[in-house]
Amino acid sequence: MSTPATYGELMHATRRAVLSAGQQLARHPLASPDDAAAVLAARGTVIAAIREQVISMHGPARLAAHHWRPARTRAACATRIATVPITLDDVTQSLTDWTDLTQQLIDATPPSPNPPPPAAAPYLSAARAIRAATDLLHTYRTTTHLALPRPDADPAALLEPLRIAEALADTHVLYTRCRHAGMPAGDVDTALPLPAITTWAHTTRALALHLPAPGTDLSDVPTAGTIRTAQPGTEWSDRITRIAARMRALTDEHALTVTTLARVAGVGLVSHYLRQDPHGANEVNPWFAVCTQLGEWSATTPVDPLIDGDARDLLALARTAQREPGSVHAHQLRRAAHRTVDVVTGIAVIANDAMPTIDRWIPATPTPAYLRTVKAPPYLAWRPTEEPMPWPTPAAAPVNAL
């Protein structure tokens, strides 16, 4: 989305689109079961986008903490170090329960027919707006983290996506329209499990009561730096530039991990391939050895979600160009790869400066219980003695500039 806007305007547009979808369903019936399935699928994309924004605001690491159980000890799992009990505050525990319930509703959503009918347009518009708002928060956190407060440090900001979730919890009209359109009752019950939706609505309201009164300043945050997805070339440039900015922010916070660097090295690998002449001789990619080495190491902290998401999207763009090497998509992507050579060089410089001090481990070798030797030491993760391989810098010059 390239239209100038603020976070508050994008979230307001999301709420208006959700309300518009409800009004259209109340006034106009759905034409067929396929239209009903498409509307259900479009509604599921909005719920998924809301879940992504809540996780991004609160912090994936804190929400992932509920997977660690204090009862797990060295005796119960001989190949791992005993975990330290983690006490979750009320807001984090409520958010954990809410995200689990939200994922159940997303999993129950049917696949969308292609192309979607006009009845699904308001929900799809809402999903685009809220994802643009989430991208805005990522950019805000990345580019202004030294000058402005971090959005995930403001619990009041969570009220915005929860308001949209509460509007989506009213499914009585949608349920009736799907049945009138000829959708089987069993399919409607599966896609709209009323007991689960009722529990989700109660959890949403209870979570909102845990949060402080609205007082966030995020509504006025502009969308400068929002990812432009209209053209593959501009999306490539925006995402790889944001990866570099995010790496600098993580380095300042001493939060850059070897697993995050592995994602970034994969982007460098693909960027080098894109800059090669598709009709010339293939040269050895200097990033391949770096990716191989990083793939053998692991870290005790999870991959940064922003870099992980951008890296996946960049790889998806490259795969599309690989399938259609002579298309306009591929040509624009190769030009973008050439334009961002300096960005790739900056990424390599950041990594080379940070690698000597980054913690890294060789993962423990899993051993089935029936193969374990009595009184033998367990297989544990251990620190590698191998020095990190330098990342290629300056970036390889293009064979033929486009």
C-alpha positions in Angstrom: 0.0 0.0 0.0 1.6 3.3 -1.1 -1.2 5.8 -0.3 0.0 8.1 2.5 -1.8 7.2 5.8 -1.3 6.7 9.5 -1.7 3.7 11.7 -5.0 5.1 13.0 -6.3 5.7 9.5 -5.5 2.2 8.4 -7.1 0.6 11.5 -10.2 2.8 11.0 -10.4 1.7 7.4 -10.2 -1.9 8.6 -13.1 -1.4 11.0 -15.2 0.3 8.3 -14.5 -2.6 5.9 -15.6 -5.2 8.5 -18.7 -3.2 9.3 -19.5 -2.8 5.6 -19.1 -6.6 5.2 -21.7 -7.2 7.9 -24.1 -4.6 6.5 -23.9 -6.2 3.0 -24.6 -9.6 4.4 -27.6 -8.3 6.3 -29.0 -6.7 3.2 -28.1 -9.1 0.4 -28.1 -12.9 0.3 -25.2 -14.9 -1.0 -25.7 -16.3 -4.5 -24.2 -19.8 -4.1 -22.3 -22.1 -1.8 -19.0 -21.1 -3.5 -19.8 -17.4 -2.6 -20.4 -18.5 1.0 -17.1 -20.3 1.1 -15.3 -17.3 -0.4 -16.8 -15.0 2.2 -15.8 -17.4 5.0 -12.3 -17.6 3.6 -12.0 -13.8 3.3 -13.2 -13.4 6.9 -10.5 -15.9 7.9 -7.8 -13.8 6.3 -8.9 -10.8 8.5 -8.7 -12.9 11.6 -5.3 -14.2 10.6 -4.1 -10.6 10.0 -5.4 -9.5 13.4 -3.5 -12.4 15.1 -0.3 -11.5 13.3 -0.6 -7.9 14.5 -1.3 -8.8 18.1 1.7 -11.2 18.2 3.9 -8.5 16.6 2.9 -5.9 19.1 3.3 -8.0 22.3 6.4 -9.9 21.1 6.6 -13.5 19.7 9.2 -14.5 22.3 7.0 -13.7 25.2 4.0 -15.5 23.7 6.1 -18.5 22.9 7.1 -18.8 26.5 4.0 -20.8 27.4 5.4 -23.7 25.4 8.0 -24.2 28.1 6.7 -26.3 31.0 8.3 -26.2 34.5 7.5 -29.9 34.9 10.1 -30.9 32.2 13.2 -31.9 34.0 16.5 -33.5 33.1 15.2 -36.9 34.2 12.2 -36.6 31.9 14.2 -35.5 28.9 17.8 -36.7 29.2 19.0 -35.1 26.0 18.1 -31.5 27.1 19.0 -29.1 29.8 16.3 -28.7 32.5 14.1 -25.7 31.7 13.7 -22.8 34.1 10.1 -22.2 35.2 8.6 -19.1 33.5 6.0 -17.1 35.3 3.6 -15.4 32.8 1.8 -12.2 33.8 -1.9 -11.9 33.4 -1.8 -10.1 30.1 0.7 -12.5 28.5 -1.3 -15.5 29.6 -4.5 -14.0 28.4 -2.9 -13.2 25.0 -1.5 -16.7 24.8 -5.0 -18.2 25.3 -6.4 -15.7 22.8 -3.9 -16.5 20.1 -4.5 -20.2 20.6 -8.3 -19.8 20.2 -7.8 -17.5 17.2 -5.6 -20.1 15.5 -8.4 -22.7 15.9 -10.8 -20.4 14.1 -8.2 -19.8 11.3 -7.7 -23.6 10.9 -11.4 -24.1 10.6 -11.7 -21.7 7.7 -12.3 -23.3 4.3 -10.1 -22.6 1.3 -11.1 -19.7 -0.9 -12.4 -20.3 -4.4 -10.4 -18.4 -7.1 -11.3 -15.8 -8.1 -13.2 -14.5 -5.0 -16.7 -13.0 -5.7 -17.6 -9.4 -5.0 -19.3 -10.4 -1.7 -15.8 -11.1 -0.2 -14.3 -7.7 -1.3 -14.9 -5.9 2.1 -13.2 -8.6 4.1 -10.3 -8.7 1.7 -9.9 -4.9 1.8 -9.9 -5.1 5.6 -7.2 -7.8 5.6 -5.0 -5.6 3.3 -5.4 -2.6 5.5 -4.6 -4.3 8.7 -1.5 -6.0 7.2 -0.4 -2.6 5.9 -0.8 -1.3 9.5 1.3 -4.2 10.8 4.0 -3.4 8.2 3.9 0.2 9.4 4.6 -1.0 13.0 7.5 -3.1 11.9 9.0 -0.1 10.0 8.3 2.3 13.0 10.0 -0.1 15.4 12.9 -0.6 13.0 13.7 2.9 11.8 12.9 5.0 14.9 13.7 2.7 17.8 16.3 5.1 19.2 14.1 8.2 19.0 10.6 7.0 19.8 9.1 4.4 22.3 8.7 0.9 21.0 5.1 0.0 20.1 5.3 -3.4 21.8 6.0 -1.5 25.1 2.6 0.1 25.0 -0.1 -2.4 26.0 -2.9 0.1 25.2 -2.1 -0.4 21.5 -3.5 -3.9 21.6 -7.0 -2.5 22.0 -7.1 -1.5 18.3 -6.9 -5.1 16.8 -9.1 -6.4 19.6 -11.9 -4.0 18.7 -11.9 -5.5 15.2 -11.8 -9.0 16.6 -14.9 -8.2 18.7 -16.7 -7.0 15.5 -15.9 -10.3 13.8 -17.2 -12.4 16.7 -20.8 -11.7 15.7 -21.5 -14.5 13.2 -25.3 -15.0 13.4 -26.1 -13.2 10.1 -23.2 -14.9 8.3 -24.2 -18.3 9.5 -27.8 -17.7 8.2 -26.6 -16.4 4.9 -24.4 -19.4 4.3 -27.2 -21.8 5.0 -29.6 -19.9 2.7 -27.0 -20.0 -0.1 -27.2 -23.8 0.0 -24.0 -24.6 2.0 -24.4 -27.9 3.9 -25.0 -27.5 7.6 -22.0 -29.6 8.5 -19.7 -27.4 6.4 -21.1 -24.3 8.0 -20.8 -25.7 11.5 -17.2 -26.6 10.8 -16.3 -23.2 9.4 -18.2 -21.3 12.1 -18.0 -23.4 15.3 -20.3 -21.4 17.4 -19.0 -22.7 20.8 -15.5 -21.8 19.9 -16.5 -18.4 18.5 -18.4 -17.7 21.8 -15.4 -18.6 23.8 -13.2 -16.4 21.6 -15.5 -13.5 22.0 -15.5 -13.8 25.8 -11.7 -14.1 25.8 -11.4 -11.0 23.6 -13.5 -9.0 26.0 -11.7 -10.3 29.1 -8.3 -9.5 27.5 -9.4 -6.0 26.8 -10.3 -5.5 30.4 -6.8 -6.5 31.4 -5.3 -3.7 29.3 -4.9 -0.1 30.4 -7.2 2.7 29.2 -6.4 3.9 25.7 -3.5 6.3 25.7 -1.3 5.2 22.8 0.4 7.6 20.4 0.5 5.1 17.6 -2.5 6.5 15.8 -0.4 9.4 14.4 2.5 7.2 13.2 2.8 7.8 9.4 3.4 5.0 6.9 6.8 6.2 5.7 8.6 3.0 4.7 5.6 0.8 4.3 6.2 -2.1 2.0 4.9 -1.4 -1.5 3.6 -4.7 -3.0 2.2 -3.4 -6.3 5.3 -4.2 -8.3 7.9 -7.0 -7.5 10.8 -4.7 -8.0 9.6 -2.1 -5.4 8.7 -4.9 -3.0 12.1 -6.4 -3.3 13.8 -3.0 -2.7 11.6 -2.2 0.3 11.9 -5.6 2.0 15.7 -6.0 1.6 16.2 -2.4 2.8 14.0 -3.1 5.9 16.1 -6.2 6.6 19.2 -4.1 6.7 17.6 -1.6 9.0 16.3 -4.3 11.3 19.7 -5.9 11.5 21.2 -2.6 12.6 18.5 -2.3 15.3 19.1 -5.9 16.5 22.8 -5.3 16.6 22.3 -2.2 18.8 20.2 -4.2 21.1 22.5 -7.2 21.1 19.6 -9.4 19.9 21.0 -10.6 16.6 21.1 -14.5 16.5 22.8 -17.0 14.3 19.5 -18.4 13.1 18.4 -14.9 12.0 21.6 -14.5 10.2 20.9 -17.7 8.4 17.7 -16.2 7.0 19.5 -13.1 5.9 22.3 -15.1 4.2 19.6 -16.9 2.2 18.5 -13.5 0.9 22.1 -12.7 -0.1 22.3 -16.1 -1.9 19.2 -15.4 -4.0 20.2 -11.8 -4.7 23.5 -13.0 -6.2 21.6 -15.5 -8.4 19.3 -12.8 -9.6 22.3 -10.6 -10.6 23.8 -13.3 -12.8 23.2 -13.2 -16.5 20.4 -15.8 -17.2 21.9 -16.6 -20.6 25.6 -16.7 -19.5 27.7 -19.3 -17.7 26.7 -19.9 -14.1 29.5 -18.8 -11.7 30.1 -20.2 -8.2 27.8 -18.4 -5.7 30.0 -17.1 -2.8 27.0 -17.1 -0.5 26.5 -20.8 -0.7 29.3 -21.8 1.7 28.1 -19.2 4.2 24.6 -20.5 4.1 25.8 -24.1 4.5 27.9 -23.2 7.6 25.1 -21.2 9.2 22.6 -24.0 8.6 24.7 -26.3 10.9 24.4 -23.9 13.9 21.5 -23.1 16.1 20.7 -20.5 18.8 18.8 -20.5 22.1 16.6 -17.6 21.0 14.0 -17.7 18.1 14.4 -16.2 14.7 13.5 -12.5 14.5 9.9 -12.6 13.1 10.2 -9.4 10.9 13.4 -10.6 9.2 11.9 -14.1 8.9 8.8 -12.8 7.2 10.6 -10.5 4.8 13.1 -13.2 3.9 10.3 -15.6 3.1 8.5 -13.1 0.9 11.7 -12.3 -1.0 12.4 -16.0 -1.6 8.8 -16.3 -2.9 9.4 -13.4 -5.4 12.6 -15.1 -6.6 10.8 -18.5 -7.1 8.2 -16.8 -9.2 10.9 -15.2 -11.4 12.7 -18.6 -11.6 9.6 -20.3 -12.9 9.1 -17.5 -15.6 12.6 -16.3 -16.4 11.5 -14.2 -19.4 8.5 -12.5 -17.8 8.2 -8.9 -16.8 8.2 -10.0 -13.2 11.6 -11.6 -13.6 13.0 -8.6 -15.4 11.8 -6.1 -12.7 13.2 -8.4 -10.0 16.6 -8.6 -11.6 16.7 -4.8 -12.0 15.8 -4.4 -8.3 18.6 -6.9 -7.3 21.1 -4.8 -9.2 19.8 -1.6 -7.6 20.2 -3.0 -4.1 23.8 -4.3 -4.4 24.9 -1.7 -1.9 22.2 -2.8 0.6 23.5 -6.4 0.3 27.0 -5.2 0.9 25.9 -3.3 4.0 24.2 -6.5 5.3 27.4 -8.4 4.8 29.4 -5.7 6.7 26.9 -5.8 9.6 27.1 -9.6 9.8 30.9 -9.8 9.6 31.2 -7.3 12.5 28.6 -9.2 14.6 29.5 -12.8 14.0 32.6 -13.1 16.3 30.4 -12.3 19.3 27.2 -14.1 18.4 26.4 -17.2 20.5 26.1 -20.4 18.4 25.6 -24.1 19.2 25.7 -27.4 17.4 22.2 -28.9 18.0 22.0 -32.1 20.2 21.7 -35.4 18.3 18.3 -36.9 19.0 18.5 -40.5 20.1 15.5 -42.9 20.4 14.9 -44.1 23.9 15.3 -47.8 22.9 18.9 -47.0 21.6 20.1 -45.2 24.7 22.9 -46.9 26.7 22.4 -47.1 30.4 24.7 -44.9 32.4 26.1 -43.3 29.3 26.4 -39.5 29.0 23.5 -38.0 27.0 24.0 -36.2 23.7 24.0 -32.4 24.5 24.3 -29.3 22.4 27.8 -28.0 22.3 29.6 -24.8 21.1 31.5 -25.2 17.8 35.2 -24.3 17.6 35.0 -23.5 13.9 35.4 -19.8 13.0 32.5 -18.2 11.2 33.1 -17.8 7.5 33.3 -14.2 6.2 30.3 -13.0 4.2 31.1 -11.9 0.6 31.8 -8.2 0.6 31.9 -6.1 -1.4 29.0 -7.8 -3.2 29.9 -9.5 -6.5 29.6 -7.1 -9.4 26.9 -7.9 -12.0 27.9 -9.7 -15.1 25.7 -7.6 -17.4 24.0 -4.5 -15.9 20.4 -4.2 -17.0 
